[in-house]
Amino acid sequence: MATIGSWGNALIFQTSDTRILTFNNFKRTVSSSWANHSRIGKKDRSEFIRADLQGVTFTMVFDATLGVRPRAMLDTLASAVENGEVNTLVLGGKRVSGNRFKIKKTTEAWDVVLQQGQLVRAKVDVTMEEYL
């Protein structure tokens, strides 16, 4: 089994012969806040205020045919959001930031649902933000 990374114990990104749980479209936002001070007859002068909280977004596909239980994973993520869970985000053995991350939002798309409502495949967009 090859582990790609994790967000605490709630999300373990991994690939193996029996299970695939990875992500797509990983995007990290690093920004800062600045103030501009007007000057008569001259260009504004910029002043650094602070670093803003970093953000991360990515998409995951939960597919029962790839050894993942979609409904259980969606419930785990929903619980983490609603309970304010905070964990370290690690990819490739390195922390994404010096701080932990919270999940601010998830957006689910239920792609394949069988008889009796059994969820086979779902896609979820995850939005995380640095926690201080």
Backbone as numpy.savetxt, mean C-alpha at the origin, in Angstrom:
# Nx Ny Nz CAx CAy CAz Cx Cy Cz
9.95 -21.06 -1.41 9.11 -19.88 -1.41 10.00 -18.64 -1.41
9.71 -17.72 -2.30 10.46 -16.47 -2.37 9.61 -15.34 -1.79
10.10 -14.72 -0.74 9.40 -13.60 -0.13 9.91 -12.31 -0.75
8.99 -11.50 -1.25 9.32 -10.24 -1.90 9.36 -9.11 -0.87
8.47 -9.18 0.09 8.40 -8.15 1.11 7.20 -8.38 2.01
6.90 -7.36 2.84 5.79 -7.50 3.77 5.35 -6.15 4.31
4.15 -6.15 4.84 3.63 -5.06 5.66 3.16 -5.73 6.93
4.06 -5.82 7.89 3.79 -6.55 9.12 3.47 -8.00 8.81
2.56 -8.60 9.58 2.13 -9.98 9.33 0.86 -10.03 8.50
0.22 -8.88 8.27 -1.04 -8.84 7.54 -0.85 -9.11 6.05
0.24 -8.61 5.48 0.52 -8.79 4.06 1.93 -9.32 3.88
2.05 -10.51 3.38 3.34 -11.10 3.05 3.36 -11.29 1.53
4.14 -10.48 0.84 4.25 -10.60 -0.62 5.21 -11.75 -0.92
4.70 -12.77 -1.66 5.52 -13.96 -1.88 5.10 -14.69 -3.14
6.02 -15.49 -3.63 5.73 -16.38 -4.75 6.26 -17.77 -4.42
5.49 -18.77 -4.81 5.91 -20.16 -4.64 5.15 -21.01 -5.65
5.37 -22.32 -5.59 4.65 -23.22 -6.49 3.16 -23.28 -6.16
2.81 -22.96 -4.92 1.42 -23.10 -4.49 0.71 -21.78 -4.20
1.47 -20.67 -4.11 0.84 -19.40 -3.73 1.56 -18.23 -4.38
0.78 -17.32 -4.95 1.35 -16.10 -5.51 0.56 -14.91 -4.97
1.24 -14.04 -4.24 0.64 -12.82 -3.71 1.66 -11.70 -3.91
1.48 -10.96 -4.98 2.39 -9.87 -5.31 1.59 -8.60 -5.58
2.25 -7.57 -6.05 1.59 -6.29 -6.33 2.02 -5.78 -7.70
1.27 -4.83 -8.22 1.57 -4.15 -9.47 1.47 -2.64 -9.25
2.05 -1.90 -10.16 1.93 -0.43 -10.17 2.30 0.21 -8.83
3.38 -0.23 -8.23 3.85 0.34 -6.96 4.34 1.76 -7.22
3.79 2.72 -6.50 4.19 4.11 -6.63 4.45 4.70 -5.25
5.55 5.40 -5.12 5.92 6.04 -3.86 5.98 7.54 -4.08
5.38 8.30 -3.18 5.38 9.76 -3.27 6.19 10.32 -2.11
7.20 11.12 -2.46 8.00 11.82 -1.46 7.92 13.30 -1.81
7.44 14.12 -0.88 7.26 15.54 -1.17 7.63 16.38 0.04
7.62 17.68 -0.16 7.94 18.61 0.93 7.07 19.86 0.79
7.00 20.63 1.86 6.23 21.87 1.87 7.18 23.05 1.85
6.82 24.03 1.03 7.63 25.23 0.85 6.74 26.46 0.97
7.33 27.57 1.40 6.65 28.86 1.41 7.38 29.79 0.45
6.63 30.62 -0.24 7.23 31.63 -1.11 6.99 33.00 -0.51
8.05 33.78 -0.40 7.98 35.12 0.19 8.16 36.15 -0.92
7.17 37.02 -1.06 7.23 38.05 -2.10 8.26 39.11 -1.76
8.92 39.59 -2.83 9.91 40.67 -2.67 9.62 41.71 -3.75
9.67 42.94 -3.39 9.39 44.02 -4.33 10.46 44.06 -5.40
10.03 43.97 -6.67 10.94 44.08 -7.80 11.83 42.87 -8.03
11.63 41.81 -7.27 12.46 40.62 -7.43 11.59 39.38 -7.43
12.16 38.29 -7.85 11.45 37.01 -7.79 11.21 36.62 -6.34
10.17 35.82 -6.14 9.88 35.33 -4.79 11.07 34.53 -4.26
11.23 34.54 -2.96 12.25 33.73 -2.31 11.56 32.52 -1.68
12.11 31.34 -1.92 11.54 30.09 -1.39 12.16 29.75 -0.05
11.30 29.19 0.82 11.78 28.74 2.13 11.25 27.33 2.39
12.15 26.41 2.69 11.77 25.05 3.02 11.09 25.03 4.37
9.91 24.41 4.44 9.16 24.33 5.70 9.38 22.98 6.37
9.09 21.87 5.63 9.22 20.54 6.22 9.04 19.47 5.15
9.44 18.27 5.48 9.15 17.11 4.64 7.71 16.69 4.92
6.97 16.32 3.88 5.61 15.82 4.04 5.65 14.32 4.28
4.51 13.77 4.70 4.42 12.33 4.89 4.53 11.63 3.54
5.29 10.56 3.49 5.42 9.80 2.26 4.15 8.97 2.03
3.88 8.72 0.77 2.71 7.92 0.41 3.12 6.79 -0.52
2.34 5.72 -0.48 2.58 4.55 -1.33 1.22 4.08 -1.85
1.17 3.74 -3.14 -0.01 3.11 -3.71 0.42 1.90 -4.53
-0.42 0.89 -4.54 -0.17 -0.28 -5.37 -1.47 -1.06 -5.54
-1.44 -1.98 -6.48 -2.60 -2.83 -6.77 -2.21 -4.29 -6.54
-3.12 -5.05 -5.95 -2.91 -6.47 -5.76 -4.09 -7.24 -6.35
-3.82 -8.44 -6.82 -4.86 -9.34 -7.30 -4.86 -10.56 -6.38
-6.01 -10.83 -5.79 -6.19 -12.01 -4.96 -6.93 -13.04 -5.79
-6.29 -14.15 -6.08 -6.85 -15.15 -6.98 -6.79 -16.53 -6.32
-7.94 -17.14 -6.14 -8.01 -18.46 -5.50 -7.24 -19.51 -6.28
-7.16 -19.37 -7.61 -6.43 -20.35 -8.42 -4.92 -20.22 -8.24
-4.48 -19.13 -7.57 -3.06 -18.92 -7.26 -2.76 -19.13 -5.78
-3.68 -19.80 -5.08 -3.45 -20.18 -3.69 -3.76 -19.11 -2.67
-4.51 -18.09 -3.06 -4.86 -17.00 -2.14 -6.37 -17.01 -1.93
-6.81 -16.83 -0.71 -8.23 -16.77 -0.40 -8.67 -15.31 -0.49
-9.30 -14.90 -1.60 -9.63 -13.49 -1.81 -10.45 -12.86 -0.70
-11.51 -13.51 -0.29 -12.39 -12.92 0.73 -11.64 -12.72 2.05
-10.84 -13.68 2.44 -10.08 -13.57 3.69 -9.07 -12.41 3.61
-8.40 -12.26 2.46 -7.42 -11.18 2.30 -8.11 -9.81 2.32
-9.26 -9.70 1.65 -10.00 -8.43 1.66 -10.46 -8.08 3.06
-10.93 -9.09 3.81 -11.35 -8.87 5.19 -10.18 -8.44 6.06
-9.01 -9.04 5.84 -7.81 -8.67 6.60 -7.44 -7.21 6.36
-7.46 -6.79 5.09 -7.14 -5.41 4.76 -8.18 -4.44 5.32
-9.45 -4.77 5.19 -10.51 -3.90 5.71 -10.37 -3.73 7.22
-10.07 -4.80 7.91 -9.86 -4.74 9.35 -8.67 -3.85 9.70
-7.59 -3.98 8.95 -6.40 -3.15 9.19 -6.70 -1.67 9.01
-7.51 -1.34 8.00 -7.88 0.05 7.76 -8.76 0.56 8.90
-9.80 -0.18 9.21 -10.78 0.27 10.20 -10.26 0.28 11.62
-9.21 -0.50 11.90 -8.63 -0.53 13.25 -7.37 0.30 13.38
-6.97 0.98 12.30 -5.79 1.85 12.37 -4.49 1.10 12.54
-4.37 -0.06 11.94 -3.15 -0.86 12.07 -1.97 -0.15 11.40
-0.82 -0.21 12.03 0.41 0.43 11.54 1.52 -0.61 11.55
2.24 -0.74 10.41 3.32 -1.72 10.30 4.46 -1.18 9.46
5.58 -1.84 9.54 6.73 -1.52 8.70 6.51 -2.12 7.32
6.76 -1.32 6.28 6.65 -1.79 4.90 8.06 -2.12 4.41
8.26 -3.39 4.07 9.57 -3.88 3.65 9.46 -4.48 2.26
10.36 -4.09 1.37 10.43 -4.66 0.02 11.88 -4.97 -0.30
12.12 -6.18 -0.77 13.48 -6.58 -1.12 14.42 -6.55 0.08
13.89 -6.81 1.26 14.72 -6.84 2.47 15.05 -5.47 3.04
14.51 -4.39 2.44 14.80 -3.02 2.92 13.50 -2.31 3.24
13.55 -1.51 4.29 12.40 -0.70 4.65 12.17 0.37 3.58
10.92 0.60 3.24 10.59 1.63 2.25 10.85 3.02 2.83
10.69 3.17 4.13 10.91 4.44 4.82 11.44 4.12 6.21
12.00 5.11 6.85 12.45 4.94 8.23 11.29 4.84 9.21
10.08 5.12 8.74 8.89 5.08 9.58 7.94 4.00 9.11
6.98 3.69 9.96 5.97 2.69 9.62 4.89 3.33 8.72
4.02 2.48 8.17 2.95 2.94 7.29 1.59 2.48 7.80
0.58 3.30 7.55 -0.81 2.96 7.81 -1.51 2.82 6.46
-2.55 2.00 6.40 -3.36 1.92 5.20 -4.50 2.92 5.35
-4.52 3.92 4.48 -5.57 4.94 4.54 -6.83 4.51 3.81
-6.64 3.73 2.74 -7.81 3.39 1.93 -7.55 2.15 1.08
-8.58 1.35 0.90 -8.55 0.26 -0.08 -9.79 0.38 -0.95
-9.62 0.03 -2.21 -10.75 0.02 -3.15 -10.79 -1.35 -3.80
-11.88 -2.07 -3.60 -12.01 -3.46 -4.07 -12.80 -3.54 -5.36
-12.40 -4.48 -6.22 -13.17 -4.84 -7.41 -13.29 -6.36 -7.41
-14.49 -6.86 -7.29 -14.72 -8.31 -7.27 -14.88 -8.77 -8.70
-13.86 -9.42 -9.23 -13.83 -9.79 -10.65 -14.60 -11.07 -10.96
-14.39 -12.13 -10.19 -15.04 -13.42 -10.46 -15.74 -13.91 -9.19
-17.06 -14.05 -9.30 -17.86 -14.57 -8.19 -18.66 -15.76 -8.72
-18.53 -16.89 -8.06 -19.22 -18.11 -8.48 -20.57 -18.24 -7.78
-21.22 -19.37 -8.04 -22.49 -19.65 -7.39 -22.37 -19.50 -5.89
-23.44 -19.11 -5.27 -23.51 -18.96 -3.82 -22.56 -17.88 -3.31
-22.10 -17.01 -4.20 -21.29 -15.86 -3.80 -19.85 -16.14 -3.47
-19.32 -17.27 -3.88 -17.91 -17.59 -3.60 -17.02 -16.71 -4.47
-16.21 -15.90 -3.81 -15.30 -14.98 -4.50 -14.03 -15.73 -4.92
-13.73 -15.70 -6.22 -12.57 -16.42 -6.76 -11.44 -15.47 -7.10
-11.78 -14.27 -7.57 -10.74 -13.32 -7.97 -11.20 -11.91 -7.66
-10.31 -11.14 -7.01 -10.60 -9.75 -6.69 -9.34 -8.92 -6.87
-9.54 -7.68 -7.21 -8.43 -6.73 -7.34 -8.64 -5.65 -6.28
-7.55 -5.22 -5.66 -7.67 -4.18 -4.63 -6.56 -3.15 -4.84
-6.96 -1.88 -4.80 -6.01 -0.78 -4.83 -5.78 -0.34 -3.39
-4.52 -0.24 -3.00 -4.16 0.09 -1.62 -3.44 1.44 -1.59
-3.87 2.30 -0.67 -3.24 3.60 -0.46 -2.70 3.63 0.96
-1.38 3.79 1.09 -0.73 3.85 2.40 -0.11 5.22 2.60
0.06 5.58 3.88 0.73 6.82 4.22 1.64 6.58 5.42
2.74 7.28 5.42 3.70 7.19 6.52 3.01 7.56 7.83
3.38 6.88 8.90 2.82 7.11 10.22 3.91 7.62 11.15
3.64 8.72 11.80 4.59 9.26 12.80 3.91 9.39 14.14
